[in-house]
């Protein structure tokens, strides 16, 4: 099986490059069975205590395949695990909890159990500053997209210069991403970047219809229906705390100014 070959290759990489590893995991598509011919191998390597402060990510090619090695000493691993959890983007926890162990010892089992528990518990509640920042950013992007007019208005002659369709498309996907992230944050769910954001939405349900909009937009030959997206984003705003523009303050304004 292809998956068995990938696991064997990851173990061979580990033996050659990091023979003293205390623990290691194979993550990503190679671990989930979704690997394609162009997929790389994501390998987390935990070094012995002697290398405790070491932390680096290195991309190389092994046996004809790209390998992205996430290499940490024990102390550095704890630091980076906490950073991911605090940012609501538990990349390393996902790699450990959903990956395939390449080692078999107490540390390997301990790390896996801890990451499984962390993912199941979900992220901590977002602070008000983060929520307000996200509300403001999405509100602003929604206003920009709504100002470009409805589907019917865009089809009608315009007295001013025509709208740039590339600007509209980029703005629409910006609204989509910010709405997806705010929906997850408001529901105390983990975040992801790129394809991992889509996977997090699929994992927890698409109650605002954002994934349906994305699927329909990519399948359509015409421009995406931004009116629907604006409505979906407004629903996210309402659920997360409401539209926010006037009164939003970034930084600190002295009371006597």
ABEGO torsion letter per residue (X at the ends): XAAAAAAAAAAAAAAAABAABABBBBBEAAAAGABBAABBBBBBBBBBAAAAABBBBBBBBBGGBBBBBBBBBAAAAAAAAAAAAAAGBBAAAAAAAABBBABBBAAAAAAAAAAAAAAAAEBBBBBAAAAAAAAAAAAAAAAAAAAAEBAAAAABBBABBBBBAAAAAAAAAAAAAAAAAAAAAAAGBBBBBEAAAAAAAAAAEBAAGAAAAAAAAAABABBBBAAAAAAAAAAAAAAAGEBBBBGBBBEBBBAAX
